[in-house]
Each structure stands twice: as structure tokens, then as C-alpha cells.
Amino acid sequence: MNTSLKHRALNEMQPEPPPQDKPAKTAFRLSAEQWEAVCKRLEAPAKVIPALHELFCKPESIVL
């Protein structure tokens, strides 16, 4: 990690706004089939990633 980023506040790391000549995309058009696929993915059970499960099950890996 870049040492200059370690001690910066979250509000200092906000992304820059998009240039005025290229506004941010705020709407996405999907076909009925695409929307159905999105809904199906959102309703699916969460996928377990073994490496993350192992990492976060170790008490010493969680720093508060």
C-alpha cells in the first residue's frame, strides 16, 4: 500500500467527479431477459469463497 494513503481520511479519498464533457451514466437500459438475469443473480444464495471464509474465521485476523 502506498504510505501516503495510509493516514488519509475517507473523505479525502473520494473519487473525482466526472469531467463536465462526459457526465456520469445514471441510467442503464436492460431488456426483459437481462433484467430477469439480474434478478435471478440477486436472489441466488451467496457464494462462499473458501479463502475469505478461512481468513475471517481466524480471531487474530479481525482488527477493530
C-alpha positions as CSV (number, residue, x, y, z in Angstrom):
1,M,0.0,0.0,0.0
2,N,1.2,3.5,-0.8
3,T,2.4,5.0,2.5
4,S,0.9,8.4,1.5
5,L,-2.6,6.8,1.5
6,K,-2.3,5.1,4.9
7,H,-3.3,8.1,7.1
8,R,-5.7,9.9,4.8
9,A,-9.3,10.3,5.9
10,L,-12.1,8.6,3.9
11,N,-13.5,12.0,2.7
12,E,-10.1,12.8,1.2
13,M,-10.2,9.6,-0.9
14,Q,-13.5,10.3,-2.6
15,P,-13.3,9.8,-6.4
16,E,-13.0,12.9,-8.6
17,P,-16.3,13.9,-10.2
18,P,-16.6,13.1,-13.9
19,P,-15.5,15.8,-16.3
20,Q,-18.3,18.0,-17.4
21,D,-17.9,17.0,-21.1
22,K,-18.6,13.4,-20.1
23,P,-21.4,13.2,-17.5
24,A,-21.7,10.1,-15.2
25,K,-24.1,7.4,-16.5
26,T,-27.1,7.4,-14.3
27,A,-29.5,5.1,-16.2
28,F,-29.0,1.7,-17.7
29,R,-31.4,0.1,-20.1
30,L,-31.9,-3.6,-19.9
31,S,-34.0,-5.9,-22.0
32,A,-36.6,-8.1,-20.1
33,E,-34.2,-11.1,-20.4
34,Q,-31.3,-9.1,-19.0
35,W,-33.4,-7.8,-16.1
36,E,-34.6,-11.3,-15.3
37,A,-31.0,-12.5,-15.2
38,V,-30.1,-9.6,-12.8
39,C,-33.0,-10.5,-10.5
40,K,-32.1,-14.2,-10.6
41,R,-28.5,-13.4,-9.6
42,L,-29.7,-11.1,-6.7
43,E,-32.0,-13.8,-5.4
44,A,-29.3,-16.6,-5.5
45,P,-27.7,-17.7,-2.3
46,A,-24.3,-16.1,-1.5
47,K,-21.3,-17.8,-2.9
48,V,-18.8,-19.0,-0.2
49,I,-15.2,-18.2,-1.1
50,P,-13.1,-20.7,1.0
51,A,-10.1,-18.4,1.3
52,L,-12.2,-15.5,2.7
53,H,-14.1,-17.8,5.0
54,E,-10.9,-19.1,6.4
55,L,-9.4,-15.6,6.7
56,F,-12.4,-14.2,8.6
57,C,-12.9,-17.2,10.9
58,K,-9.5,-16.6,12.5
59,P,-9.9,-14.3,15.5
60,E,-6.5,-12.7,15.1
61,S,-7.3,-11.6,11.5
62,I,-10.0,-9.2,12.6
63,V,-8.6,-5.9,13.8
64,L,-11.0,-3.4,15.4
